[in-house]
Amino acid sequence: CSRSSSNPCAASSETGPIAMKQAAAHKTSARMDVDPWTDRLGGLLERYPRLWTRLGDLETRLVADRLDIITVDRPIYVTGLARSGTTVLLELLALHPDTVAHRYRDFPLVLTPWAWNWFVDRAGRGEAVARERAHRDRITVTSESPEAFEEVIWMTFFPDIHDPDRDASFDRDTSHPAFEAFYRDHIRKLLALRGGSRYLAKGNYNVTRLPYLRKLFPDARFVVPIREPQWHIASLMKQHRLFAAAEREDERVLRHMRRSGHFEFGLGRRPINVGNGAAEVTRLWTEGEEVEGWAAHWALVYGHVADRLAADPDLAAATLVVRYEDFCAAPAEVMARVLDHCELSPGSLPETAAARISAPDYYQPAFTQDERATIARRTAAVAGRFGYG
């Protein structure tokens, strides 16, 4: 699932959660940066969101004849906390001929995909070189690689969606007709643009929106990866240090993270507020209690998921929880289950997963005994609901 790109935010060397058995043939490593052109265009979208939504609606009207035959059929959502395996699942599912996902090339003008892709196709950037992405986790990307950019749309219509003081959970009572019409049209444009039949989205924050998304698309399929807390927290902390250092060095990286809807780590880190506990997470982080803060956050988010699935049997049936450790141990079998759940023909994707995925063997979480005890105390009850002993 390593792919390649002229990724506007790429970096080098540190290994990440799932070790790839096969790397791209031609890979370059680089410091994390954001090119000035992307930074300026991203600023325009950030400053004038209503203008860009109007342009997006105009674009929809201009291509209406091409959209008339397009329907949103069983969209697939991969969602969970960052560093749980969401990117690897996205990469593999994006290899299926039926699926269509956002790509790196879609940023920053995500709201006008048809016009922006027309421009990018004619911009003559030349051959893209595969680069290790900014997370330094062995996943290489190009402008054609799938990426999580639909959060830009959510932030445009719900400007307070990442305010840690506000409840970010959406349920079946949530309603926003303007967003819902724009979002559905946006998905149809991507399907028409890329010639696929199934929309595929990776979005870490969609984990708090499962009931709402199922209301919008009753036939949607959800894949929620989860990871053993100690290893998960270790990976999150590594990424936080990496991105915070890059953002101190270059403010454009911080702006890029904010504009693309990534607040998982770095200087702009914010906890996900799902009705309770977010204030405590913020306090712990502010007081320097990093490990306990991450543990509280893990329990808060996955506890919310467990509660939602327990309360809604139909949502639970539409959701497949994928334990990271199971995926590493038996990638072909787990990938086959994912494809069956998503109602996608398997083809050779299980074999592809087996060839590319293995458990990490290049680092161990460096927690003290007290920190390990803190993680266990904070997460054990929720972890047990997902089969972790």
N, C-alpha and C positions, 0 to 999 in steps of 0.2 A: 504493500500500500504506500510505499514511498513514491511520491510523484515529483515533478519539477516545475519553476516559475520565475518570472521577474517580479517576485513578491516585494511589495513596497516596504515590508518590515521583516527582514531576515537576519539570521545570526549564525553562530558557530558552536561547536564542540561538546558541550556538556550533554551527557546522555540522559534519557528520559524514561518513561514508565514501562513501555513494552519494547523489548529489544527486537529490531528488525533483522531477520536472517539474511535479507538481500538488500543492498543499498543501490541507489541509482548509479548508473554506469559513469555519468559525468556529473560530479557534485562539487560545488565550491562552497567554502565557508567564508563568512563575512561578519563584520561587526553589525549589530542591530542598528538600523537607521530607517528613516522615512524620507523619501525624496521630496524636494521642495514643491514639485508640481502636485503631487498627491496631497501634501500639506495644505497648499493654497486652495485646491478644489474642495477638500474636506471642510475647510473653513467656510466656504460659500454655502455648503449644505447645512452646516451647523448654525450659521447666522440667519439663513432665510428658509426655514423648513416649509413654511406655507407656500412659498413660491415653487419649491420643488415638488410638493404634492400636487399643486395645480398643473405643473408641467407633466407630472406622471399621469394625471387624469387626461390631459390633452393627448399624450402619447397613446393612451388606451383608446381614445376615440379615433385617432388616426389609423390604428391597426385593428379596428373593431371587426372588419370583415374576416381577418385571419383568426380572431379569437372566438368567433361564433360557434365553431365546432369543437372548441377546447373545453373540457370539463375537468374539475379537480377530483380525481379518483384516488381514494385510499392514500392520502399523503402520509409520508413516513417521517416521524420525528425522533431523532436521536438526541437525548437530553439527560444531563446529570451534571454533577459538579465537575469542574475542570480537573484534568489529570486522572480521570476514571476510565479512559479508553474511548471517549467520544470521537476523537479525531480518527483513530484507527478504524472504528466502525463506519464512520462517514466515508473514509477513503475506499474501503472495501465495497460498501453498498453503492458508491458512485461508479464503480466499475461495471455495474449491471447495465445492460443496454436500455432498460426501460426507465431508469431513474434520471432525474434532472435536479441539479443542485446549484446554489450560488457558487461562483468561482472567484478567485483572487482578482481577476480582471474586472469584476463588477463593482469594486470599490474605487473611488468614493461615491460616485453618482448612482447609488443603489436604487434610488426611487424612479429612475428613468432607464431601465435596463435595455430597452430596444434602441433608443437613440445613443446611449453610451457605448453599447457593444458595436453599433454601426461605426462610431468614431474610432474605437479601439482597433477594429478590423482594418481600418484604413490609415492608422497612424504610423505603420511601418516601423515597429519597435525592433524588428529583427528577431533572430532565434533566441529564445529564452534559455538561460542556463539554470540547471537545477541547483537550488541552494537550500541548505538546511534552514528550516524555519526558525523564527526568533526564539522558540522555546528550547533550542539546542537539545532536541530529543531524537535525532537521527531521521526524522521525517523530512524529506526534501520536497520542495514545491516549485511550481512554475505558475504563471498567470492562469493556466488552465486547470489548476488543482481546485478541488472543492473546498469551500470555506464557509464559516458561519457569519453571514452578513445580514440576515433578516432582522437582527436586533435593531438595525438602523430604522427600520419601518416602525417597530414597536415604540422606540424612543420618540419618533416624530409625532405619533398620535397620542402617546402617553408620556408627556415630558417629565413627569415626576416618578417614573417607573423604577428608577434606581435610587430614589431617596430612601436611605436606611431608616428614616423615621416614619415611613409610610408602609402599610401592609402591601406587599408586592404579589400576593397570591390572588389569582383570578379563578372564579368558579362559574357555574352555569348561569348565575344571575348577572354576571358581567355583560355589559352591552355597550358597544360603540359602533353604530351603523356606518359612520364614515370610514373608520379603520377597516371594518369587516369588508366593505365593498372594495376599498383600495387594495387590501391584502389579497383578496380572492383574484382580483384582476392582475395583480402583480405575479401571482403564481401562474396564472394562465399565460401571461406574457413569457415567462421563463420556459414553460412547457412548449409553447409555439416556437420560441427563439431557438431552442436546443433540440427540438424534435423528439422529446420523450413523452411518456404517458403517466409517470409517477413522480410527484414532487418529493424531494428528499431534503430535509433540513436538519442541520446540527445547530442547536442553540442551548447553551447551558442554562439560561434563565427560563426556558420553556418548561423546566421541571416544576415551576410554580404555577403553570397555566394549563395543566393537563385537562381538567374538566371543561374549561372554556374552549380549548382547541377541539375537544371532542364534540362540544355543542356546535361549533362552526362546521366541523367535518365529522359526522357520526361514524364514518367508516375509516377514520384515521388509525394508524398503527403507531404505537410508541415503543421505543427501545430505550431503557434506562440503565446505563452501566453504573456499577457501584464497586468500590474497592475497599479492601480491609483497612480500617481507620489508620493504623500506625504507618503503613506504607503510603497511604493516600496523603496524610498530613505531611510526611517527609517530602513528598514530591511537590506539594503545594508550597511549602516553605522554600524549597530550592528555587521554584519559579518566581516567588515573591522577591527574593533577593536579587535574582537575575534581572527582572524587569525594573525594580526600583533603582538599581545601579545604572541601567541604560537610560532611564528617564531623568535621573540627576545629570547625566552627561549631555542629554539632548532632549529639550522640551518637546520637540516634534514627536518623539515616541510617546510621550504622555498624552499629547493631543490626539494622536492616532488611536490609542487605546480607548480614550473617552469617546471619540467620534464613531468608532466601530462597535461600541457597546461592550467593551471588555473591562470589567471592574473586579475581576477575580483576584488579581494580585498587582503589585506595583504601588507607586505612590498614590494612585487613585483608588486603591482597594476599598471596597464597601461590602459589608455583609448583606446577605439576602434576607429581607424582612418578610417572614411568613406568619406574622401575627403575634409573635412573642420571641423573646430571646435575643433579638438583634442588638438591642442596646447593651446587653451584657457582653456580647462578642466585641462590640466597639470598645467598651471599657477595658476589657482584657487586653486587646491589642494596644490601646493607648497607654496602658500601664506597663507594657513590655512583656506581658504574659502571652507570648506568641503561641506556644504549644497548646495551652489551655484554650486560647481564643479559637484556634483552628479546630480543636476537638469539639468545642461547643457549637461551632458553625456546622461542622459535619453532622452532628446529631440533630441540629435544628432542621437542616434541609432534608436529610433522609428520613427523619421522623415525620416531617410533613408529607413526604411521598408515601410512606407506609400508612399514615392515617387516611390519606385520600383513596388509596387503593382498597383499604379495608372497608371504607364507607360506601364504595361504589363498585359492586361486582362487575358491571358492564365495563367500567373503566379498567378494572383489573384484568378483565379478559382481553382488552385491547392493548395491554401493556406487558412487555417482556422485560424482566429485570435480568441483566447480564452481569454476573460477578466476574470481575477482572481476572481473578485467580483461575476461575474455570476456563476463561477464554485463553489464557496463557497455557494452561495444562492440556487442553483439547480444542485447539482452534478450529479444526475442520468440523467437529461435532457441534460446537457452539455456533459457528457461522451457519451451518445447515439449519439449526433451530431458529436463528435470526431470520433467515430467508423464508423459512416456512411461516413464521409469525407474520412477516411483512407481505406474504402472498406473492413472492417473487420466485421465478424458476431458479433452481440452484446453479445450473451450468457448471462451470469449473471453479466457482468462487470458494467453496469449502477447501478445495485443494490449494487454491491461491493463499487462503488464510493459513493453512498448515505450513506452506513454504515460507511465509513471511513473519509469522508471529512466534515468539518464544518468551519465556519468563525472563525478567531482568536478573542478571547475575553479576552486575558490575558495581553495585553499591549496597550498603545496608543502612537503614535509618540509624542515625547517630544520636539516639535519645538516651538520657540517663534513666536509671531505674525509677526515679521519682516522676520523670516526664512520662515514661511508659505507664506508670500507675495512674497518672492524671488522665491520659488518653483513654485508658480502660474505664476509669470511673465515669468519664463524661460520655462515652460512646457505647458502652456495653449493652445497655437496654435496647437501643435502636439497632445496633449491629446484630443482636440476637434475632431480631425480627426478619433479617435477611439471611439467616443461617450461619452467621459467624459465631463461633464459640469463644 
